């Protein structure tokens, strides 16, 4: 039987709860003001408090603050006839389970009460014994005892002390930058610089100046000399993430640095000498990119002296409990929340998900749950809304109506018909994929298996109006 305390200065409201919440499932007590409510809680701790926010004497918000100190595991449901944004925000910050305005729908209210009682039960339940060692929420680390992650850790140990270039391969969200930092942190020269550049996040026109720097007057806006990342990382480590999105011209300059250890700043003539350990990462198949003339073969072999392949989360599910507990501890501390735990049903839900976004998706899902869960136990419903379905295979976007028109003056094409048909197909394919991803060019390039630079060139070539593509949906 659930013990419910109703706190409201209106006798009619207290009576209505006595009438609605009857035995054998509920035992209802009531209090007309905040002082009486606190005395009742200290005398016999309830399973749930239903609290009016506007009462004479001590306000509902003051009572709520006291309740969270003396009975932190008792959920509190706020009810009021005066709902304004400031009060709602204040109540939720103090830890209210829910905030509902009068008059309320009885079936909905009972559903919320039952939900709050379940949260209270989970909060009071003893956490299951766990063999996972405690995690330090202050430090990002590589977690996982699966065979696949053990192999990754072995490779990190073997290459950390050397100056060889390393290529990290894996799907988005698998932790490539974390591995790059681990290689650096376990190296012999920890006092040397570590710099990271996301090649996909920087426009191609700016990436070259970001990497190699520029002289004053090299282009409009270059008001003073600026060192690039290669120069700044001299003697240390440079991490180039998503290197598969780099243009061929920039690839050639990176290759020269790797071969000769020299480069010139944009607009400059001085030869700069650098010694840099390069770690590159990609979620693309670079061998396919080489065949498609989108990636330099000579640069590929310079990069892949050592290749470390990061496994997706779906093939190392045994690591999921440790990862989940680590992220919960880390972000609960970050958001200044009380220690949180995961309900067993929540772990089952997480284990059954395919995690197309890998470890990054898991972390973001739990961050959202930590911010929004009403108690100190994360329930299945706290994470379910943020689990995105696994995408269909990359080349299975819904692409319809790809018709091809054969020109009437066929004889005049003299062997160029194939190129003409290919161009029409390519044009229609790009438009269809852009519509499918609602104009997201990074996603579209990934689906098409081409670089973002090549996609931009094709959009320009065919005169595709991206705003029309999106509006055309």
C-alpha positions as CSV (number, residue, x, y, z in Angstrom):
1,X,0.0,0.0,0.0
2,X,1.4,3.4,-1.0
3,X,1.5,6.2,1.6
4,X,0.6,9.6,0.1
5,X,0.7,13.0,1.9
6,X,-1.4,15.7,0.4
7,X,-0.5,19.3,1.4
8,X,-3.0,22.0,0.5
9,X,-4.6,24.9,2.4
10,X,-7.9,24.2,0.6
11,X,-10.0,21.5,2.4
12,X,-11.9,20.7,-0.8
13,X,-8.6,19.7,-2.6
14,X,-7.5,17.5,0.3
15,X,-10.9,15.8,0.3
16,X,-10.8,15.2,-3.4
17,X,-7.5,13.3,-3.1
18,X,-8.9,11.2,-0.2
19,X,-11.8,10.4,-2.5
20,X,-9.7,9.6,-5.6
21,X,-6.9,7.7,-3.9
22,X,-8.6,4.9,-2.1
23,X,-7.6,1.7,-0.4
24,X,-6.4,-0.9,-1.0
25,X,-3.7,0.7,-3.1
26,X,-3.3,4.1,-1.3
27,X,-3.2,5.4,2.2
28,X,-3.8,9.2,2.2
29,X,-2.9,11.7,4.9
30,X,-3.2,15.4,4.6
31,X,-1.7,18.6,6.0
32,X,-3.2,22.2,5.7
33,X,0.2,24.0,5.6
34,X,3.9,23.6,5.3
35,X,4.8,23.3,9.0
36,X,2.2,20.5,9.5
37,X,3.5,18.8,6.3
38,X,7.1,18.7,7.6
39,X,6.0,17.4,11.0
40,X,4.0,14.6,9.2
41,X,7.0,13.6,7.0
42,X,9.3,13.4,10.1
43,X,6.7,11.4,12.0
44,X,6.1,8.9,9.2
45,X,7.9,9.2,5.9
46,X,5.4,8.9,3.0
47,X,6.0,7.4,-0.4
48,X,4.9,10.5,-2.2
49,X,4.1,14.1,-1.3
50,X,1.5,16.1,-3.3
51,X,2.2,19.7,-2.5
52,X,0.4,23.0,-3.3
53,X,2.7,25.8,-4.2
54,X,0.7,28.8,-2.9
55,X,-0.2,28.5,0.8
56,X,-0.3,31.0,3.7
57,X,2.9,31.1,5.8
58,X,5.5,28.8,4.3
59,X,5.3,28.6,0.5
60,X,5.2,25.4,-1.4
61,X,8.7,26.1,-2.8
62,X,10.1,26.5,0.8
63,X,8.4,23.3,1.9
64,X,9.9,21.6,-1.2
65,X,13.4,22.7,-0.3
66,X,13.0,21.4,3.3
67,X,11.6,18.1,2.0
68,X,14.6,17.5,-0.3
69,X,16.8,17.9,2.7
70,X,15.0,15.7,5.2
71,X,13.5,13.1,2.7
72,X,15.5,13.3,-0.5
73,X,14.2,10.0,-1.8
74,X,10.5,11.0,-1.6
75,X,9.2,12.3,-4.9
76,X,7.2,15.6,-4.7
77,X,4.4,16.4,-7.1
78,X,3.6,20.1,-7.3
79,X,0.0,21.3,-7.9
80,X,-1.1,24.9,-8.3
81,X,-3.8,27.1,-9.7
82,X,-1.2,29.7,-10.6
83,X,1.3,28.3,-13.1
84,X,3.9,30.8,-14.3
85,X,7.3,30.1,-15.9
86,X,9.4,31.3,-12.9
87,X,7.6,29.0,-10.5
88,X,7.8,26.1,-12.8
89,X,11.6,26.6,-13.3
90,X,12.2,27.1,-9.5
91,X,10.2,23.9,-8.6
92,X,12.0,21.7,-11.1
93,X,15.4,23.1,-10.1
94,X,14.6,22.2,-6.5
95,X,13.8,18.6,-7.6
96,X,10.0,18.4,-8.0
97,X,8.9,15.3,-9.9
98,X,6.2,17.1,-11.9
99,X,4.3,20.4,-11.9
100,X,0.6,20.4,-12.8
101,X,-1.9,23.2,-12.9
102,X,-5.4,23.0,-11.3
103,X,-8.0,21.9,-12.3
104,X,-6.4,18.6,-13.4
105,X,-7.7,15.6,-15.3
106,X,-8.1,12.8,-12.7
107,X,-6.9,9.8,-14.9
108,X,-3.8,11.8,-16.0
109,X,-3.2,12.7,-12.4
110,X,-3.4,9.1,-11.2
111,X,-1.0,8.1,-14.0
112,X,1.5,10.7,-12.9
113,X,1.1,9.6,-9.2
114,X,1.7,6.0,-10.1
115,X,4.8,7.0,-12.1
116,X,6.1,9.1,-9.2
117,X,5.5,6.2,-6.8
118,X,7.5,3.9,-9.1
119,X,10.4,6.4,-9.2
120,X,10.3,6.6,-5.4
121,X,10.5,2.8,-5.2
122,X,13.5,2.7,-7.5
123,X,15.2,5.5,-5.5
124,X,14.7,3.6,-2.2
125,X,15.7,0.2,-3.6
126,X,19.2,-1.0,-2.9
127,X,21.5,-0.7,-5.9
128,X,22.5,-4.1,-7.3
129,X,26.0,-5.3,-6.5
130,X,28.3,-4.4,-9.3
131,X,31.7,-5.9,-10.0
132,X,32.7,-2.9,-12.2
133,X,35.5,-0.9,-10.6
134,X,34.6,2.7,-9.7
135,X,35.2,5.3,-12.4
136,X,36.8,8.7,-12.1
137,X,34.3,11.1,-13.6
138,X,36.9,13.8,-14.0
139,X,39.1,12.0,-16.6
140,X,38.1,10.7,-20.0
141,X,39.6,7.3,-20.5
142,X,39.3,4.3,-22.8
143,X,36.9,1.8,-21.2
144,X,36.0,-1.8,-22.0
145,X,37.3,-5.2,-21.4
146,X,36.0,-6.8,-24.6
147,X,38.4,-8.6,-26.8
148,X,38.1,-5.9,-29.5
149,X,39.0,-3.1,-27.1
150,X,41.8,-5.1,-25.6
151,X,43.4,-5.3,-29.0
152,X,43.0,-1.5,-29.4
153,X,44.7,-1.0,-26.1
154,X,47.6,-3.3,-27.1
155,X,48.1,-1.4,-30.3
156,X,48.2,1.9,-28.3
157,X,50.8,0.5,-26.0
158,X,53.0,-0.6,-29.0
159,X,52.9,2.6,-30.9
160,X,52.8,5.3,-28.1
161,X,56.5,5.5,-27.6
162,X,57.4,5.6,-31.4
163,X,57.2,8.5,-33.9
164,X,55.4,6.5,-36.6
165,X,52.3,7.9,-38.2
166,X,49.1,6.2,-37.1
167,X,45.8,5.8,-39.0
168,X,42.6,5.4,-36.9
169,X,39.7,3.8,-38.8
170,X,36.2,3.4,-37.5
171,X,32.6,4.6,-37.6
172,X,31.6,8.0,-36.3
173,X,31.3,8.1,-32.5
174,X,33.7,5.2,-31.8
175,X,36.2,7.4,-29.9
176,X,38.9,8.0,-32.4
177,X,40.1,11.3,-30.8
178,X,40.1,9.6,-27.4
179,X,42.4,6.9,-28.8
180,X,44.6,9.6,-30.4
181,X,44.9,11.3,-27.0
182,X,45.7,8.0,-25.4
183,X,48.6,7.4,-27.8
184,X,49.9,10.9,-27.0
185,X,49.4,10.5,-23.2
186,X,51.3,7.2,-23.1
187,X,54.1,8.6,-25.2
188,X,57.6,9.5,-23.9
189,X,57.3,13.3,-24.4
190,X,54.1,14.3,-22.5
191,X,55.2,17.9,-22.3
192,X,55.1,18.3,-26.1
193,X,52.0,19.9,-27.8
194,X,48.9,17.9,-28.9
195,X,46.7,19.7,-31.4
196,X,43.5,18.3,-33.0
197,X,41.9,19.5,-36.3
198,X,38.5,18.2,-37.6
199,X,39.0,18.4,-41.4
200,X,35.2,18.0,-42.0
201,X,34.2,20.9,-39.7
202,X,36.4,23.5,-41.4
203,X,35.5,24.9,-44.8
204,X,37.9,23.8,-47.5
205,X,38.9,27.4,-48.2
206,X,40.1,27.8,-44.6
207,X,41.5,24.3,-43.9
208,X,44.8,25.0,-45.7
209,X,45.5,28.2,-43.8
210,X,44.5,26.4,-40.5
211,X,47.1,23.7,-41.2
212,X,49.9,25.7,-42.7
213,X,49.3,29.3,-41.5
214,X,49.6,32.4,-43.5
215,X,51.6,35.6,-43.9
216,X,50.2,39.1,-43.6
217,X,48.4,40.1,-46.7
218,X,48.1,36.6,-48.0
219,X,44.3,37.1,-48.5
220,X,41.6,39.6,-47.5
221,X,41.5,39.7,-43.7
222,X,45.0,38.4,-43.2
223,X,46.1,41.4,-41.1
224,X,49.1,39.7,-39.4
225,X,51.1,36.5,-39.7
226,X,49.6,33.4,-38.2
227,X,51.2,30.1,-37.5
228,X,49.4,27.0,-38.6
229,X,48.7,23.8,-36.7
230,X,51.7,22.0,-38.2
231,X,54.0,24.7,-37.0
232,X,52.3,24.9,-33.6
233,X,52.6,21.1,-33.1
234,X,56.4,21.1,-33.8
235,X,58.0,18.4,-31.7
236,X,54.6,17.0,-30.7
237,X,51.5,15.3,-32.1
238,X,49.0,16.6,-34.6
239,X,45.6,14.7,-34.9
240,X,43.8,15.2,-38.2
241,X,40.2,13.9,-37.8
242,X,38.1,13.0,-40.8
243,X,41.0,13.3,-43.1
244,X,39.0,11.6,-45.9
245,X,37.1,14.9,-46.3
246,X,40.3,16.8,-47.2
247,X,40.7,18.1,-50.8
248,X,43.3,16.6,-53.1
249,X,45.3,19.8,-53.2
250,X,45.6,20.0,-49.4
251,X,46.4,16.3,-49.3
252,X,49.4,17.0,-51.5
253,X,50.7,19.6,-49.1
254,X,50.2,17.3,-46.1
255,X,52.2,14.6,-48.0
256,X,55.1,17.0,-48.6
257,X,55.2,17.6,-44.8
258,X,55.3,13.9,-44.1
259,X,58.0,13.3,-46.8
260,X,60.2,16.2,-46.3
261,X,59.2,17.9,-43.0
262,X,58.8,21.2,-44.8
263,X,56.2,23.6,-46.0
264,X,55.5,27.3,-46.6
265,X,52.9,29.5,-45.1
266,X,50.2,30.8,-47.4
267,X,51.5,33.9,-49.1
268,X,55.1,33.2,-47.9
269,X,58.4,32.1,-49.3
270,X,60.2,31.0,-46.2
271,X,60.5,27.2,-45.8
272,X,59.4,26.1,-42.4
273,X,60.9,22.9,-41.0
274,X,58.8,20.8,-38.6
275,X,58.9,17.4,-36.9
276,X,55.5,16.2,-36.1
277,X,53.9,12.8,-35.2
278,X,50.8,12.6,-37.3
279,X,47.7,10.7,-36.2
280,X,44.9,10.7,-38.8
281,X,41.4,9.3,-38.5
282,X,38.5,8.6,-40.9
283,X,35.2,6.9,-41.0
284,X,35.5,6.4,-44.7
285,X,37.0,3.5,-46.7
286,X,40.1,5.2,-48.0
287,X,40.8,2.4,-50.5
288,X,37.5,3.0,-52.2
289,X,38.3,6.7,-52.1
290,X,41.6,6.0,-53.8
291,X,39.8,4.0,-56.6
292,X,37.4,6.9,-57.0
293,X,40.3,9.4,-57.3
294,X,39.2,11.2,-54.1
295,X,42.2,10.3,-52.0
296,X,45.9,10.1,-52.8
297,X,47.4,6.7,-52.7
298,X,50.8,7.9,-51.7
299,X,49.4,9.8,-48.8
300,X,47.4,6.8,-47.7
301,X,50.5,4.6,-47.5
302,X,52.3,7.3,-45.6
303,X,49.5,7.5,-43.1
304,X,48.9,3.8,-42.5
305,X,52.3,2.8,-41.2
306,X,50.2,1.6,-38.2
307,X,46.4,1.2,-38.6
308,X,44.1,0.8,-35.6
309,X,40.5,-0.2,-36.3
310,X,38.0,0.9,-33.6
311,X,35.1,-1.5,-33.2
312,X,31.5,-0.2,-33.2
313,X,29.6,-0.4,-30.0
314,X,27.2,-3.0,-31.3
315,X,30.0,-5.6,-31.6
316,X,31.2,-5.0,-28.0
317,X,28.0,-4.9,-26.1
318,X,29.8,-6.5,-23.1
319,X,31.4,-3.1,-22.5
320,X,28.1,-1.2,-22.4
321,X,27.5,-1.5,-18.6
322,X,30.9,-0.1,-17.7
323,X,30.5,2.7,-20.3
324,X,27.0,3.6,-19.1
325,X,28.0,3.8,-15.5
326,X,31.0,5.9,-16.4
327,X,29.0,8.4,-18.3
328,X,26.3,8.6,-15.6
329,X,29.0,9.3,-12.9
330,X,30.8,11.8,-15.1
331,X,27.8,13.9,-16.1
332,X,25.9,13.7,-12.8
333,X,29.0,15.3,-11.3
334,X,29.2,17.8,-14.2
335,X,25.5,18.8,-13.8
336,X,25.8,18.9,-10.0
337,X,23.2,16.2,-9.5
338,X,23.1,13.6,-6.7
339,X,24.6,10.2,-7.5
340,X,22.5,8.4,-10.0
341,X,22.0,4.8,-10.9
342,X,20.5,2.9,-13.8
343,X,17.5,0.7,-13.3
344,X,18.0,-2.9,-14.4
345,X,15.2,-2.5,-17.0
346,X,17.1,0.6,-18.4
347,X,20.3,-1.5,-18.8
348,X,18.2,-4.1,-20.7
349,X,16.9,-1.4,-23.0
350,X,20.4,0.0,-23.6
351,X,21.8,-3.5,-24.3
352,X,19.1,-4.2,-26.9
353,X,19.8,-1.0,-28.9
354,X,22.1,-1.2,-32.0
355,X,23.8,2.2,-31.3
356,X,24.3,3.5,-34.8
357,X,25.9,6.6,-33.3
358,X,28.2,4.3,-31.2
359,X,29.7,5.5,-27.9
360,X,28.9,9.2,-28.7
361,X,25.2,8.3,-29.0
362,X,25.3,6.4,-25.7
363,X,26.9,9.4,-23.9
364,X,24.5,11.9,-25.3
365,X,21.5,9.7,-24.5
366,X,22.6,9.4,-20.9
367,X,23.4,13.1,-20.6
368,X,19.8,13.9,-21.6
369,X,18.5,11.3,-19.2
370,X,20.5,12.7,-16.3
371,X,19.2,16.2,-17.0
372,X,15.6,15.2,-17.2
373,X,15.0,12.2,-15.0
374,X,13.0,13.2,-11.9
375,X,14.7,10.9,-9.3
376,X,18.1,9.4,-8.7
377,X,17.3,6.3,-10.8
378,X,17.3,6.5,-14.6
379,X,14.3,4.6,-15.9
380,X,13.7,3.2,-19.4
381,X,11.4,6.0,-20.3
382,X,14.1,8.5,-19.4
383,X,16.3,7.2,-22.3
384,X,13.8,5.7,-24.7
385,X,12.8,8.9,-26.4
386,X,16.4,9.7,-27.3
387,X,17.2,6.3,-28.9
388,X,17.3,6.9,-32.6
389,X,16.5,3.9,-34.9
390,X,19.4,2.3,-36.7
391,X,19.7,3.7,-40.3
392,X,19.3,1.6,-43.3
393,X,22.5,0.7,-45.1
394,X,24.2,3.8,-46.4
395,X,23.3,3.3,-50.0
396,X,19.7,2.5,-49.4
397,X,18.2,6.0,-49.2
398,X,14.8,6.2,-50.8
399,X,15.6,7.4,-54.3
400,X,12.6,7.3,-56.7
401,X,11.7,8.5,-60.2
402,X,15.2,8.3,-61.6
403,X,14.1,8.5,-65.2
404,X,16.5,8.9,-68.1
405,X,15.6,10.6,-71.4
406,X,17.4,9.4,-74.5
407,X,17.8,12.3,-76.9
408,X,16.0,12.1,-80.3
409,X,19.1,13.2,-82.2
410,X,21.0,10.2,-81.0
411,X,23.4,10.0,-83.9
412,X,24.7,13.5,-83.2
413,X,26.2,12.4,-79.8
414,X,28.9,10.2,-81.5
415,X,30.0,8.2,-78.5
416,X,29.2,10.8,-75.8
417,X,25.8,9.4,-75.0
418,X,27.1,7.4,-72.0
419,X,28.5,10.5,-70.4
420,X,25.3,12.4,-71.0
421,X,23.2,9.7,-69.4
422,X,25.7,9.4,-66.5
423,X,25.5,13.1,-65.8
424,X,21.7,13.1,-65.8
425,X,21.6,10.1,-63.4
426,X,24.2,11.7,-61.1
427,X,22.3,15.0,-61.1
428,X,19.0,13.3,-60.1
429,X,20.8,11.1,-57.6
430,X,22.3,14.0,-55.8
431,X,19.0,15.9,-55.7
432,X,17.2,12.8,-54.3
433,X,19.8,12.2,-51.6
434,X,19.8,15.9,-50.6
435,X,16.0,15.7,-50.2
436,X,16.4,12.5,-48.2
437,X,18.8,14.2,-45.7
438,X,16.9,17.5,-45.7
439,X,19.9,19.4,-47.2
440,X,22.6,18.1,-44.8
441,X,25.6,18.1,-47.2
442,X,27.9,16.2,-44.8
443,X,25.4,13.4,-44.4
444,X,24.6,13.5,-48.2
445,X,28.3,13.1,-49.1
446,X,28.6,10.2,-46.7
447,X,25.5,8.4,-48.3
448,X,26.9,9.0,-51.8
449,X,30.3,7.8,-50.9
450,X,32.1,11.0,-52.0
451,X,33.8,13.8,-50.2
452,X,32.1,16.9,-49.1
453,X,34.3,18.9,-51.5
454,X,33.3,16.7,-54.4
455,X,29.6,17.0,-53.5
456,X,30.0,20.8,-53.4
457,X,31.6,20.7,-56.9
458,X,28.7,18.6,-58.3
459,X,26.1,21.0,-56.7
460,X,27.8,23.8,-58.4
461,X,28.3,21.9,-61.7
462,X,24.6,21.1,-62.0
463,X,23.3,24.3,-60.6
464,X,21.4,22.6,-57.8
465,X,19.6,25.1,-55.6
466,X,19.9,23.6,-52.1
467,X,17.1,25.9,-50.7
468,X,14.7,24.6,-53.4
469,X,15.8,21.0,-52.7
470,X,14.7,21.4,-49.1
471,X,11.6,23.4,-49.8
472,X,10.7,20.8,-52.4
473,X,10.0,18.3,-49.6
